[in-house]
Amino acid sequence: MPEPNAAEVESLLRQGEPLLACNAAQEALAAQPGSVRLRQLHALALARSGDAQRAGRLLQALADEGNADAETLGMLARTHKDLALATADGTRRAAHLAQALRLYEGAWEEARRRGAADDALYTGINAATIACLAGDLGHARQIASEVRALGLHAGQATQDGTARYWREATLGEAALILGDAAAARAHYAEAARLAGGRAGDLASTRRQARLLADHLPGIDPAVAAPLGTATVLVFTGHRVDEPGRGGERFPARLEPAVRAALRERIAAIGPVAAYGSAACGADLLCLEIVRELGGETHVVLPFPAPAFREASVDAAPGGWGERFERALASAATVTVTSDHRASGSAATFEYANLVLTGMGCLRARHLEGEVRALAAWDPASPGAPGGAASVVAHWQRQALAIDQVDIGALRGTPAAAPPPTPAPEPPRAVRHELRAMLFADAVGYSKLGEDQIPGYIEGFLGAVGELGRRTAHRFEHVETSGDGLYMVFREAAGAARFALELNALVAGFDRARWGLPAAFDLRIALHCGPVHCATDPITGLPMYTGPHTSRAARIEPVTPPGQVYASSALAAVLAATGAGGLAMSYVGRMPLAKGYGTLGLYHVRAAD
């Protein structure tokens, strides 16, 4: 496979895939570490992922090396704008806006001096926007008027679709600042016509239009309506009946009718992207239809593809195995949520369903869009944990908009009677259940002297113990071992919120009082997944273990001291469950400890 390059990263950003763009930029930079363009794009991907601070550091480094071009300075100014909008502190907001305006205006003047129209339009309209945000409408309109004149003149000389798109978007923003809402709508309509499949570019323009509407007198936010709304689809449904199944649910003869009904629903929704699994039946039909209609597909599997194909694809007739391979080959991404299949476990399927729902929610958030859910199922059919009924029930609890294809109505016969209720099974000694895990490591513990260990135990561990007793986010299990903490939570949101409380405790901990060095700190890592819950036969105490425990433990060593890092799976579960009060910034794919491969990680903070 060829190495990613700048064009690939740019394409991912245009599609509204900042996380994938960040990954591709990191991979390309490993081969071309000196590429200014890749470093710019890496920073832009981070900024669009929500990590303005890290993006700003990367761009400032480029500027310090003498890269004073409009692209670098404009991106650096953008990070100051993002930081201004993210803070509730008036002094910090004003400082960031002043810095952004200084950078944008400097780049605007330099671009005009060089006669670089595209650079001048980009930096000029952003300078006008910052002046608007800072409350200087007169200055904003002065710059916007000059940008408008330049854009109208320059727009006549280009045939490049991307450049024409951005000029129309810029003219729309200039018209907004000048108070001409009708002209703004017309320019936005033309930009939407030129956008093609650039969902990320449209999202950026929508975000800017709404921001300006919030800060300009007499402007209705609906002025951005011509830019449309990006819709992300999450889907689920029944598998096609296997031979010998007792009673019909989704018989193979219904495939044409189900396909037609799904195509009608999906065409009406018009998703930019769709997230779901790839079992025979409704899943693969959805993937095929979204592709036919020009949308992206993202496949989420509960365990590796060969085992999944054996368990959920090949058992039904109809060439589903080949269709499965084609679906994976044409998908924009394939995510495997667990490294192994756990026989008889519903938890692996429930976990994958949460992850795919959360991935769809995160993508919609990046696109300033909405999530729609689609289920092709028989509502009267008895459901099983991890199946379509459980997914729909979760979507209903989260108040997602759900479209349905009623397979029972298409079939025209009653659902098969549920099997007799079996006698309750005795409790299993080992249960496979979804849990969230926190691993923390005391930085500097190995350098503590004998006389400092009592302070670590009484002072630091004592403070952690007190936090555990007073917190509203209770852990189900805890283990300590030297410099390490291992905690297990039932809910991902509870684990994340406790992690932030623990991080705040360490930040304010009186190290000197307990004889600990000033550099003493904590690294905190989070993950969630199905784990084996049992009683340890040796100690008689509860134990929670399995491959996902190992995955969580490998994140902690690569977490910077004083920060909380989480796996992308935990971030998706938080998004799927509507957890509030948390800010998550994508870090990128990071190599894990002990050669455990790489994993997409997020920096977790409290939302402002």
N, C-alpha and C positions, 0 to 999 in steps of 0.2 A: 504494500500500500504506500503511495507517495506521501511525503511529508506535507503537512498542512502549510499553506503559504498565506500571504497577506490577502490575496483575493478571496480565499476560502473564509477567512475571518470576517472580511467585509461582507460577504454574502450572508453569513450567519447573523451578523448584526442587522442587516436589512430585513431579514426574516423575523426579527424579534426574538432571537435566541442568544441573549448575552451570556448565559452560562456555558453553552456549547462553544461560543466564540472565545470565551475566556480559556476554556480547555484547549482549543485549537491554537490560540496564540501562545500559550505556555509550551505546547509541544513544538511549535515552529521555532520559538525562541531558543529551545534547547539546541537546535541545529544552527540557528543564526542569531546568536546572542547580541550582536552589534547592530541589528536592524532597527533603525529609528522608526520606520513605519510599523513594524510589529510591536514595538514597545508602546507606540501611540495607541494602537488598536487594543492591546492588552489593557491599557489604562481605561480606554473608552468602554470596553466590556465590563470592567470592574465598576465603573461609574454607573452604567446602566443596570448593573446587578444590585446597586444600592450601597457599594462600598466607596463613597466619595473620598474618604480620608486616605485610603491606600492608593486610589487612583491619583489623588493629588500629589502624594509623595513620589510616585513614579514619574509623573509629568514634571514636577519641580526638578527632579534629577536630570531629565532631558533638557530643560531650560537652562540649568546650571552648567551643562556641558556646551552651551552655545547654540542650542536649537531654538532660535527665536522666530520660527516660522509661524504663520497664522494658525496652522493646525494645532501645533503644540500649545501655543499660548491660549488659543480658543478653548481647547479641552481643559487646560489648567483653570481658566476662568470659570468654566462650567462646573468644576468640582467646588469652587468657592460658592457659586450660586446654589448648588445642591446642599452644601453645608449650612448656608444661610437659611434655606427653607426648612432644614431639619431641626433647627434649634429654636427653643422658646426664649432664649436669652437675648434681649434686645441689643445689648452691647456687642455680643458676638455676631449677631445677625448683621448689624450695621458694618462691622469690620469686614466680614466676608463679602458683603455686597460692594463695599468700596474697593476691595482688592479685585473683585471680578470686573468692576467697571473700568478700573485702571488697565487691566490686562486686555479687555476687549477693545477699549478705545485705542490703546497703543497699537494693537494688531490691525485695527480698522484703518488707522492713519497710514500705517506701513503698507498695507495691501493697496490702498488707493494710490499711494506714491508709486508703487510698482506697476499699477494698471492691472492688477490681478482681480478681475471682477468677481469671480466666485468666492475668493477669500474675503473680499471686501463686503459682499452681501452677507456671508456667514457671520463675520465678526461684527459688522455694523448693526444688524438686526438684534444681535444678542446684547450689544452695548445699549441699544434703545430699550430692550426688555429690562435690563438691570436698572437703568435709570428710572423706568416705570416702577419697578419693585421698590426702589429706594424713595419713591414719592416725588421725584422730580419730573413731572409730566411734561413741562415745557421743554426740558432738555431731551427727553425721550422723543417727543414729536419732531424736534429739530433734526435728530439723527434719522428718524423713521422717514421723514420727507426726503432726505438725501438718498436713503437706501431705496425708496420707492422709485425715484427718478433713475437711479442706476439700474435697478432690476428691470424696469420697463424697457430701457434701452438695450441692456445686455441680453434679455430674453429673446430678442429678435434674431440673434446671431448664432444660436446653438441648436443642434438637432439631437444632442445627447439626452436620452430619456431621463437619466438620473439627475443631470444638471437642471433640466427643465422642471422636474418635480420640485427640487429644492428652491428654485427661483419662484415658482408659484406659491409654495409654502411660505417663503420669505415675504412675498408681496401680500399674502393674506395677513401675516403678522403685522406688517407695516400699516396696512389699512386699518387693522384693529386699533393700533396705537393712535392713529390719526382720527379715530372715531367714525370711520366709514365701514359700518357693519355689512352693508350690501356688497361692497367691493370685496370685503374679506370673504364672505360666503362664496362669491363667484370664483375667487382665486383658490379657495379650498376645494371647491367642486372640481376645478381643473386639475389640481394636485391629485385628488383621489382618482381621477381618470387616468393619470399618468403613472400611478403608483405600481400597477401590476401586482406582483406578489410580495411587495416590500412591506410586510405587516409591521416590522420594526420601525421603519421610517414613518409610517402613518401614525403609529403609537406615539412617537416622539413629537410629531406635529400636533396631534390631539392634546398631548400633555401641555405643550407650550400655549396652545390656544386657550385652554381652560385656565391656565395660570394667569394669562393676560386678562381674560374676562373677569377673573376674581379681583383684579387690581385696577380696572379701568371703570370710570363712571359711565353708567347707562348702557353697558354692553351685556347682552343676554348670552349666557354660556351656550345656548343652542346654536350660536353662530358657527360652532364647530361641527354641527350635524352633517354637513356634506362629506366630512371625512369618514363617516360611518363608524361602526363599532365592531371590533374584532371579537369573534366568538370562538371559544375553545370547547371542544366536545369531549366528554368522558362517556364511555359506553360499557354495557354489560349485556348478557343474555344467555339463553339456554344453549346447550350443546345439542347437536342433532342426535336423535335416539340411536343408541347402539342396537345391533341385532339381539333379539331375545329380551329386550327391556320389557318389563311388565307394564302394559298400558302405554298409550301414546302420550307424548308431551310435545316434541318437535319432530314429527316424522319426516323422513327425507323428501317425501312427495311435496311437502310444504315449502321447500327451499325457494322456488320461483316466487311464490306469493309473499314470503317473508322478505326476500330481496327487494321486490317491488315496493313493499310498504316502507322498508328501511331507506330505500333510495329517495322516496318522496319526502320522508322526514329530514334526511340529511341534506338534501338539496334545499329545502326550506330554511334550515338552520344556517347553512353556508359556513361551515367551520373553517377557520384558518388551519387548525391542527386538531388531531383527535388522539386520545390516549385510551388504551384498553389492552386486554389480553388477546390471545390468539388461538383459543380453542376452536374445534370444528363447530360450525353452526353460526350463531349470531356474531360472535367475535370476528371471525374471518370475513364474514359478509360485510360488516361495518368497515373493516380495513380496506377491503377491495373497493367498496363504493366511495369512500373518502378519497382514495387514490384516483379513481376514475374521474372524480369531480375536481381534481387539482389541489386537494388539501394535503398537508403533511400527516404522516402517521407515526405514532410512537407506541411501541409495543412494550408491555410490562409483563414479565413472566415470573411466576412464584419460585421457580427453580430452573436449572439449566435446560436449554432447548431440547437436547435429545431425550431427557427424562420427561419433559413436558409433552413432547410429541407422542411419546409412548403412552402417557397417562390420559391425555385430553384431546388427542387429534386422530391418531391412526385407528382407533377402535371403530369408527363409523365409516361406512362406504361412501364413495363419491370423490376420490382423489384428494381428500383433505390434506394429506401429508405434503403433496407437492405444492398445494396452495399455501400451506403454512410456511414452507421454505421460501416461496416467492414473497410472502408478506414480510418475513424477516429481512430478506435481501433488499427490499425497497423501502423499509422503514427508515425514517430520519434517525431514530435511536432505538436500541433494544436494551431494556433494563432488566437485569435478573436480580430479584430482591433477596434470594437466599441461595447459598452456594450448593446446597444439597436438598434432595427431596426427603421429607419426613413422612414415612408411610402412615396413612391413616390420620394425618393431622389436618384439621381445618384451619389452624392458625396460619400456616404458610399462605393459604389462599386469602384469608382475611387481611393479612399484612400486605400482600400484593395489591389488593383492592384499595386499601387506604393509600398506598404509595401512588398508584396511578391516579386516584382522585386528587391527591395533593399536588402531583406534578402538573395536572391540568389547571388547578387553582393558581399555582405559582406562575405558570405561563400566561394565564389570563391577566394576572397582576402586572407582569412585565409589559403586556400589550395594552394596558389600560382598557381591558375588555371584560367580557362576561363568560361565565362557565355555564354550559348547558349539558344536561345528562340525558342519555338515551338508553332505554331498556327494551330488549326484544324478549319477552317472557310471557308466561301464562300466570297471571296474578292468582289464579285459583289452585295452581300446582303447589304441592307441599315443598317448602324450601328447606335447604340444608345450610348449616354454617359455612360461610365462604362462598356460597352460591349467589345467583342473581337476586334472590329475595333479600338476602342480608345486605347486599350492596344498595339496593333500592331503599331499604329501611334506613341505612345510614344517610343516603342523599336526602331523604325526607326529613330526618332530624336536623340536617344542616340547611334546610330550606332551599336546596338547589332547584332550579326549574327543570322538570323532568318530562321528556317526551316518551311515549310508550308505543310499542308495536305489540298488540295483544295476540300472542300466538294461539291462545285458547279460542278466541273469537274467529281467527282464520281457520282453525282446525274444525270448529263447529261441533265438537263433541266434548263431553265433560272431561275434566282432568282425571287422571287415574286416581283411584282411591288411595289415600295414604296407607302404607303398610301398618299392620297392627303394632301398637305401641309395645316395644319390648320391655321386659322387666328391667328395672334400674340396675345398671352395672355397679359392682362395688367400686369404691374410689380407687383410681389407679395410683400406683406408687410413684410413677413418673408422669407428669402432665406436660403437654407442649402448649404453651400459652404466650401471648404477646405481652412484653414488658419493655419498659424504658430503663436504660442503665447509665449510671454516672461513674466515671473513673476520674480520680484526682490524685495528683502527685505533688508532694511537698518539695519544691525546688530548694536545693541547698541542704537537704537533710543529711546527705552522706558526708558533709563537711562539719556537721555538728560535733562538738566535743562531748565527753562523758557528762560534764556538769551542765550541759545545755539540754540534754534529753529530758530531764524532769520538767523543764519549762515548756518543752514541746508537748509533753503528755498533759500536764496540768493546765497550761495556758491555752495552747492552740487546740488540742483535741478536746479540752474541756469546753472551749467556746463553741466548737462544732457540735458537741453534744447538747449544749444549751440551745443552739439554733434548732437542732432536730426536735427538741421538746416543745419549742414555742411556734414553729412554723406551721402555716396552714397547708403546706405541701409535704405531706408525710411520706417518708420512704417505707417500703414494705420490708426491706432487708438491708443490713449494713454489715460490712466487714472492714476491719482495719488490719494493715500489715506493714509495720515499719513506717515508711513514708507514704503509703498508699491508702486510699479510701475507695471502696466499691459499694455503691448503693443501687438498689433496685426499686423502681416505682411502677405502679399500675398504669399511670397516665403519662404520655409524653410531655404534655403541658406542665404537669406537676414537677417532672424532672427538670425541665428547662427553667422554671421559675425558682426552684430550690437552688439550682446551679448559680443563678444570678444572686440570690441571697447569700450563698456561700462565698461567691467572689467578692461581694460587697463587704462581708465580714472580714475577709483576709485583707482587703484594702485598708480597712480601718483598725486592724489588729495592732495592739501596742506591743511591738516586738521587743523594745528595750526593757519594758517592765518584766518580761519573762526571759530575758537574757538571750534572745534570739537575734541573729544578724539582721541588718537593715535590708539585705537582699533576699531574705526569706520570703517565699511567695508560693503560689499554687497554680498548677495547670489543671484545667477541668475539661473533660471530654464527655460527649453525650452520643448515644445511639439508641435505637430501639429495634426490636425484632422478636421473632418467636424463640423462646428459650425453654429448656427442660427444667421444670420445677419439681423438686423432690426433697426428701430428708436425707442428709448425708449419713450413710450407713456407719461411718467411722465416728463422727462427732455427735450424731443425733440432732444436729441443727439444720435449719432450712438451707437449701442450696439452689442456685439458679445458674445454669451453665449451658454451654453449647457454642456452635460456631459464631453466633451473633455476639456472645460475650467476648470472644476473642477479638472480633472486629472492633468492638467498643474500646477494648484495652489498647489496641494498636493506634487509636487516634490520639490518646493522651500524650504520648511522647513527642508528637509533632505540634502540639498546641503551645503557643507562646505563653510564658508566665504571665499571670494576671488576666488571662482571657478565657472565654468559654467557646470551644469549638464543638460543632455537631455534625453528624453525617448528613448527607443530602437526603437519606431516607427519613431521618428524624424530622428534618425541615419539611419534607412532604407530608408526613403524618400530622405535624402541627398545622399545616395549611389545610389539610383535609378535615381536621376536627375544629377549625375555626378558632384556634387559640389566639387570644388577644394579648396586648401589652408587651409583645416581643418584637424586636427588630432583628432581621437575619440578613447578613451580607455575605454573598458568595465569595469564598476565598479562592476556589479553583480546585483542580485535581492535585492532591498532595500525595507524595510517597509515604506510605505508612511504615511504622517501625517493624524491624525484624523481617524485612523483605516480604511484607504482606500484600504487596501490590499498591495500587493507587486508589484513592477514593475522593469523590467530590465532597468538600467540606464547607460549612458555613460558620461565620463568626456570629455568635448570639449575644445580643445586648438588650437592655430594657428600652422599649420604645419611648421617645420623648413625649 
